[in-house]
Amino acid sequence: MVPHQLQRIAQRSGMGLSQVSGHGVGRNFSGEFFMALSTGNKPELPAKWDGMTSLPPFLETDNVETVKSQLIDTLFMATAEATEEAVLNAMTSAETMKGFRGVETKALPRDVVEDLLKRYRRGYMKDILHPNQESIVKPASP
């Protein structure tokens, strides 16, 4: 993928975050940032040149393969869904623990979160999916 496509994909992480984080996402001092990296294109090694006996090659080019911009919507949705799922998994994977001076923090039960998501029709991009359309990212098994 090329840089402008990666930037557009990274921006879609905010959509997934907003599904589970309420109204705080994207506000001043909210603190989130998103990165998208690509390792798809491997440049060829430059032509042989010993640096002494001849002039360097005048011009060399690389071929770059990229996703057609018209077909990138699926990646946008997958990015948002994966971000949302990562937040939900992080919320529900913690265990009950005791901290400073014996203060106990309870774990957030996964089934409670699932019930809330169903009750309020949240989660897995319910706001943008058509009722007949299924999620393209399947939830991880518990």
N, C-alpha and C positions, 0 to 999 in steps of 0.2 A: 504494500500500500504506500501511497505517497503522503507527504506531510499534511497536506490540507485534508485528506480523507481521515487520517489518524486524529487530527484535531477535532473533526466533526464527530467521530466515534467517541472520543474522550468526553465531549460535551454531553453525550447521551447518558453517561453515568449519573448525572444529576437527576435525570428522569426516574431512574430506579431508586435513587436515594430519597427522592421526594415522596415515593409511594409508602415509605415506612418511617420517615423522620418528621413528618408534619410540616409545619410552615417555616421551620428554621433554616431550611436549606437555601443557600444562595443569598442569604442576608449578609450585611456587613458584619465582619468578625465571626462568621460561621465556621471558617477554617478548613473546609474541604477543598481538595484540589484533585485533579484527575490527569492521568498520563496514559498514552497509548503508544506502544512500541511495535515495531515490525522487524522481523528478521527474515522476511521472505526473499528479498533480492540479495544475491551474493555477487559482489562485483568481481570481474575478472582481474587477474594480475596484470600490471602494466607490461608493455613490451620490454624485451630485454634491452638494456642499455648499460654499458659499463662506466659511463660518466667521463670517459677520457678520449676514446678514439673517434667518436662521431657526435653529431648533434642528437639531442633527444628527439623522440617522435614528435611531430608537429601537433598532431591532434589525435586523441583517442576518445571513443565513446563507449558507453555501456548501454545495454538493453535493460529496460525496467518493465516488469509485469505488474499490473495493478488491477484492482477491481473496477469495473465500469461504474461510474457514479450513479447511473440510472438503476443499478441493481443493489445498492448499498443499504436499502431500507431494512432488510432482514438482519444485517449486522447491527444496525441501530437498535432494533428491538431486542436482539440477543444481548447486547451490551447493557441495556437498561434492566432486563430481567436478571442477568447474572449479578449485577450490582445489588439489586434488591434482595436476591437470594443470599448473597454474601452477608448482608446486614442482618437478615433474619437468622441465618445460621450462627453468626457471632452472638446475637442476643440470646439464643436458646442453648448454646453449648456451654455456658458458664455453669459452675457448680456452686451450691451454697457454701459460703465460707465465713470464717470469723476473722476479723481484723483487729485493729488497735483497740485496746481496752475491752476486748471481747465483743465488740459490735458485730452482729451477725447480718450478713447480706444474703437474702434468699435467692436461689436460682429462679429464672423465669421459665416455667414449664412450657415445653413445646406445644402441648395440646391446648393450653390456654391461648397461646398466640394464634394457633391455627383456628380456634373457635372465633376469636375476635376478627381475624381476617375474613372468615366466611360471613360472619354476622354483618360486618360493615362493608362487605364486597370490596375488600382491599387485597392487595397482594397479587403478585404475578401479572402486573400491568393490567388489572381489570378495567382501569379507566380508559384505556385506549384499544383494548381488544374488542372486536365485534362479538356479540353473544355466541355466534356459531363458530368462532375461531378459537382454537386451542393454543395454549402457550407453546412456544418452540423450545423452551428450556424446561426440562422435566425436573421436579424437585428431587433433591437427594433423599435416599432412603434413610429413615431415622436410625 
